[in-house]
């Protein structure tokens, strides 16, 4: 990527997880199979749900039947469903991040039978096999924790910027940023123990979404912000119209970035818009001259959507 031209190095975005991945490919394949079954054997349901679609998607290639299909294409498809009429709207309220459900299923199908097998071997052959059962069970719980999405209380005070992610503050500095100029950057490291969803730091409208393929250096590396795979969203803040940029940056373990919103989408402060599967780094940048007071320091633990990190000038 070129620091003077944010368009250099970008790649097309075709779905919410532009970097793909094995589990994501399974989910796409399952969606195609499910739609084929619905069209072949449940034409009445298909017609009824398509009649409920709102919005538009000229030359749509996403084959949207119901809101389950939008899960994978919400950032690039103009269709949507009224939550009051959508039979699947409740899925957005579950305690887990929906983009991680397929990973949860895959790891569950792998680890739960393995754990049960070790339990039987411990009972039938030798108690030492119990170590494998305990390890498998703990690893399964660990994976479940990766994709948790607990509710957050969003601050309502004016002139503030909230954290876009859970984690620890690693950088607080002024930088030159293409499209912003002199900017203040807050960097947050997300470990494998943190909640991995991302939330917007201000209320505003998305103006740009850019995806940059890249390397997978450790998220704490000084070069990761320039060389690693990342996805940027730019917003125009609702009240005063200043630009805000949030960067999701992949790491050595976290290699799957998810962005569920597209250009033109209005987001409330603290609203969930994506995730970085298995951790990594999130940066937020705003014009430096808007910062009145920095409310965190390097090493501070923050919580996405609820921790106030900056006080802005009136």
WODAMO-V911380 format. One record per pair of residues at least 12 apart in sequence whose C-alpha atoms are under 6 Angstrom apart, sorted by the first residue. I is the first residue (numbers start at 1). J is the second residue. D is the distance in Angstrom with one decimal. If there is no record, write none. Layout:
i=I j=J d=D
i=I j=J d=D
This chain:
i=3 j=178 d=5.7
i=4 j=178 d=5.1
i=9 j=212 d=6.0
i=10 j=211 d=5.4
i=10 j=212 d=4.7
i=11 j=211 d=5.7
i=11 j=212 d=5.9
i=15 j=72 d=5.8
i=15 j=73 d=4.8
i=16 j=72 d=5.5
i=16 j=73 d=5.8
i=16 j=258 d=5.4
i=16 j=259 d=5.1
i=16 j=260 d=5.3
i=17 j=257 d=5.8
i=17 j=258 d=4.6
i=23 j=103 d=6.0
i=49 j=66 d=5.8
i=50 j=65 d=5.7
i=53 j=80 d=5.9
i=53 j=81 d=5.4
i=54 j=79 d=5.5
i=54 j=80 d=5.2
i=54 j=81 d=5.7
i=55 j=78 d=5.7
i=55 j=79 d=4.7
i=56 j=78 d=5.1
i=56 j=79 d=5.3
i=57 j=77 d=5.9
i=57 j=78 d=4.7
i=74 j=260 d=5.7
i=75 j=260 d=5.1
i=75 j=261 d=4.2
i=75 j=262 d=4.2
i=95 j=148 d=6.0
i=95 j=149 d=5.1
i=95 j=150 d=5.8
i=96 j=147 d=5.5
i=96 j=148 d=4.4
i=96 j=149 d=4.8
i=97 j=147 d=5.5
i=97 j=149 d=5.4
i=100 j=147 d=6.0
i=111 j=136 d=5.9
i=115 j=133 d=4.5
i=115 j=136 d=5.2
i=118 j=132 d=5.9
i=118 j=133 d=4.9
i=119 j=133 d=5.6
i=153 j=306 d=5.9
i=154 j=270 d=6.0
i=154 j=305 d=5.7
i=154 j=306 d=5.0
i=159 j=312 d=4.9
i=160 j=310 d=5.8
i=160 j=311 d=4.7
i=160 j=312 d=5.5
i=161 j=201 d=5.3
i=161 j=202 d=5.9
i=161 j=308 d=5.8
i=161 j=309 d=5.9
i=161 j=310 d=5.1
i=162 j=201 d=4.6
i=162 j=305 d=5.6
i=162 j=307 d=5.5
i=162 j=308 d=4.3
i=162 j=309 d=5.5
i=163 j=201 d=5.7
i=163 j=304 d=4.9
i=163 j=305 d=5.6
i=163 j=307 d=5.6
i=163 j=309 d=6.0
i=164 j=198 d=5.5
i=164 j=199 d=4.6
i=164 j=200 d=5.4
i=164 j=201 d=5.3
i=164 j=304 d=4.9
i=165 j=198 d=5.1
i=165 j=304 d=3.9
i=166 j=195 d=5.9
i=166 j=302 d=5.4
i=166 j=303 d=4.2
i=166 j=304 d=4.8
i=167 j=188 d=5.8
i=167 j=189 d=5.3
i=167 j=190 d=4.5
i=167 j=301 d=5.7
i=167 j=302 d=5.5
i=168 j=188 d=5.3
i=168 j=189 d=5.3
i=168 j=299 d=5.6
i=168 j=300 d=5.5
i=168 j=301 d=4.5
i=169 j=187 d=5.8
i=169 j=188 d=4.6
i=169 j=298 d=4.9
i=169 j=299 d=5.2
i=169 j=300 d=5.4
i=170 j=187 d=5.5
i=170 j=188 d=5.7
i=170 j=298 d=5.2
i=171 j=186 d=5.7
i=171 j=187 d=4.9
i=172 j=185 d=5.8
i=172 j=186 d=4.9
i=173 j=185 d=5.4
i=182 j=288 d=5.7
i=183 j=286 d=5.4
i=183 j=287 d=4.4
i=183 j=288 d=4.4
i=184 j=285 d=5.5
i=184 j=286 d=5.6
i=184 j=288 d=4.6
i=185 j=284 d=5.8
i=185 j=285 d=4.6
i=186 j=283 d=5.6
i=186 j=284 d=5.4
i=187 j=282 d=5.9
i=187 j=283 d=4.4
i=188 j=281 d=5.5
i=188 j=282 d=5.2
i=189 j=280 d=5.9
i=189 j=281 d=4.5
i=190 j=279 d=4.7
i=190 j=280 d=4.8
i=190 j=281 d=5.5
i=191 j=279 d=5.1
i=192 j=278 d=5.4
i=192 j=279 d=5.2
i=196 j=275 d=5.6
i=196 j=276 d=5.7
i=196 j=279 d=5.6
i=197 j=274 d=5.8
i=197 j=275 d=4.0
i=198 j=272 d=5.8
i=198 j=273 d=6.0
i=198 j=274 d=5.1
i=198 j=275 d=5.0
i=199 j=270 d=5.1
i=199 j=271 d=5.2
i=199 j=272 d=4.3
i=199 j=273 d=5.6
i=199 j=305 d=5.8
i=200 j=269 d=5.8
i=200 j=270 d=5.1
i=200 j=271 d=5.7
i=201 j=269 d=5.8
i=201 j=270 d=5.8
i=202 j=269 d=4.4
i=203 j=237 d=5.8
i=203 j=238 d=5.6
i=203 j=267 d=5.6
i=203 j=268 d=4.4
i=203 j=269 d=4.2
i=204 j=235 d=5.7
i=204 j=236 d=5.3
i=204 j=237 d=4.3
i=204 j=238 d=4.5
i=204 j=266 d=5.7
i=204 j=267 d=5.6
i=205 j=235 d=5.2
i=205 j=236 d=5.4
i=205 j=264 d=6.0
i=205 j=265 d=5.6
i=205 j=266 d=4.2
i=206 j=234 d=5.7
i=206 j=235 d=4.4
i=206 j=263 d=5.0
i=206 j=264 d=5.3
i=206 j=265 d=5.4
i=207 j=234 d=5.5
i=207 j=235 d=5.4
i=207 j=263 d=5.2
i=208 j=233 d=5.7
i=208 j=234 d=5.1
i=208 j=263 d=5.7
i=209 j=232 d=5.7
i=209 j=233 d=4.6
i=210 j=231 d=5.6
i=210 j=232 d=5.1
i=211 j=231 d=4.4
i=212 j=229 d=5.5
i=212 j=230 d=5.3
i=213 j=229 d=4.5
i=214 j=227 d=5.8
i=214 j=228 d=4.6
i=214 j=229 d=3.9
i=215 j=227 d=5.7
i=215 j=228 d=4.3
i=215 j=229 d=5.7
i=216 j=228 d=5.3
i=216 j=251 d=4.9
i=216 j=252 d=4.8
i=217 j=251 d=5.4
i=217 j=252 d=5.1
i=218 j=251 d=5.0
i=218 j=252 d=4.8
i=219 j=251 d=4.7
i=219 j=280 d=5.4
i=219 j=281 d=5.8
i=229 j=250 d=5.4
i=230 j=248 d=5.4
i=230 j=249 d=4.3
i=230 j=250 d=5.9
i=231 j=247 d=5.7
i=231 j=248 d=5.2
i=232 j=246 d=5.7
i=232 j=247 d=4.4
i=233 j=245 d=5.7
i=233 j=246 d=5.5
i=244 j=285 d=5.8
i=244 j=286 d=4.9
i=245 j=284 d=5.7
i=245 j=285 d=5.1
i=246 j=283 d=5.6
i=246 j=284 d=4.4
i=247 j=282 d=5.5
i=247 j=283 d=5.0
i=248 j=282 d=4.8
i=249 j=281 d=5.2
i=249 j=282 d=5.9
i=250 j=280 d=5.6
i=251 j=280 d=5.1
i=254 j=277 d=5.6
i=254 j=278 d=4.8
i=254 j=279 d=5.4
i=254 j=280 d=5.7
i=256 j=276 d=5.9
i=256 j=277 d=5.4
i=257 j=276 d=4.6
i=258 j=274 d=5.0
i=258 j=275 d=5.1
i=259 j=274 d=4.4
i=260 j=273 d=5.4
i=260 j=274 d=5.4
i=270 j=305 d=4.1
i=290 j=312 d=5.6
i=290 j=313 d=5.5
i=291 j=312 d=4.8
i=292 j=311 d=5.6
i=292 j=312 d=4.9
i=292 j=313 d=5.1
i=293 j=310 d=5.9
i=293 j=311 d=5.0
i=294 j=310 d=4.8
i=295 j=309 d=5.1
i=295 j=310 d=5.4
i=296 j=309 d=5.6
